[in-house]
Amino acid sequence: MAEKKMWGGRFSKGTDADVERYTQSVEYDKALYEHDIAGSRAHARMLAKQGVLSREDAARIDEGLAQILKEIQDGVFVWRVEREDVHMNIEARLTELIGDAGRRLHTGRSRNDQVALDFRLLAGERNRAWRERLRVLVAVLVERAEEHKETLLPGCTHFQPAQPVSLAHHLLAYAWMFKRDVSRLEDAFKRTMISPLGAAALAGTTYPLDPAFTAAELGMNGVFDNSMDAVSDRDFALEALFCASMIMMHLSRLCEELIVWANPAFGFVALPDGYATGSSIMPQKKNPDVAELMRGKTGRVYGALVTLLTVMKGLPMAYNRDLQEDKEPFLDADRTVCASVSLMAGMLGELVFRKERMAAALRNGFLNATELADYLVGKGVAFREAHHLTGHAVALAESRGVNLEDLRLEELQGICPEIGADVFAVLEPAAAVRRRQTPGGTGPGPVEEQLAALKAWLASCTVSN
Ligand code: ARG
């Protein structure tokens, strides 16, 4: 005989088996068990403090919930689909264990504020975990940049060779992106850690609850202002999914570069064996599958964001069952983000940067053309004119199949008589990088400043908020 539903008082027949399968969420919302138990323990303490629950009942509830926590952690807890969700599985087990006191736990509470609380606690925990992983990634980028202050490679615009840059500068561009991701998460964290407990089903409750007490017990930052908003708001989950999407977008850009750099036509990097795979048919292959999958998985994280935005868009006040569709996309995005950020840190840590290939590439594409133009400006030629004359020099070199620095002095002087023998030092890629000392530029000074700022930031990080 099937167990009577907790909400089954007004029903005379049981639930259709397909409906039960369709509506249950325990299969995935059991991921909330720790937060559900923590929330219930805080709720019981508050009820006892307010005199709504006897001290004895509250103590029994606390012990029962502690035992359930242990049962789940030991893997002996039996999750039952017919009990629908994590909340009712735990509450039903509590009543099995401690009898009547278990039936009093839900006083002044609804699953609507309960699930909103659990989900916020989970989102807060994952927010911290993402930040921690991102900091590790930034630290790896800083470390690799530190090693490659002198390594130069072609910087591109339109993916065409533009001007030489240091590899440190290129890598630090990503460090700043991931640092911004951390700051976005910090900001979202403040709004996530607002307790909805006490909103009850939608209208508040008749019991003399103390929502600020439960919020403080749970280490949250504050309490809801409007009970209807509290039970139906999922902005915190959406903000998390947007942050996750942004993180994946940043990772995906980096993946794209690594994939291109690993192609032998570039050969700028050699992938560590542990992070590459072979082909079942082509023996020579070493494929950048990790980077490709990370680029691919970016799509599913964007998908999670769009899924939840779409779930929310037509919902009237207040709680609607549609909201149960909020957790799976979040949990999936969490798994993807955590694994991706950590794998990227591991892969970058072991990546071999092939300086000689990068140096050779600096000889293709006239990366020093801007240097010649700037040199002419230094000799008193107006920039527009200098640009034009340099274009002639490029055309001449191209027609001869050589670089600008391979042209003879007389040939260069034929284009512009102001050019002297000192031009050749100016055309060196290292000189081009050295001269770019404007703030945030690729010159050694600004790169040192970036490194110092990022190191100071890493040292100042605490995960306390
Ligand atoms: N499993 C539900 C969810 O995730 C819990 C809240 C159910 N509330 C309700 N009134 N049926 O949204």
Residues whose N, C-alpha, C, O or C-beta is under 5 A from the ligand:
A	BS01	LIG	S25 D85 R111 N112 V115 L323 Q324
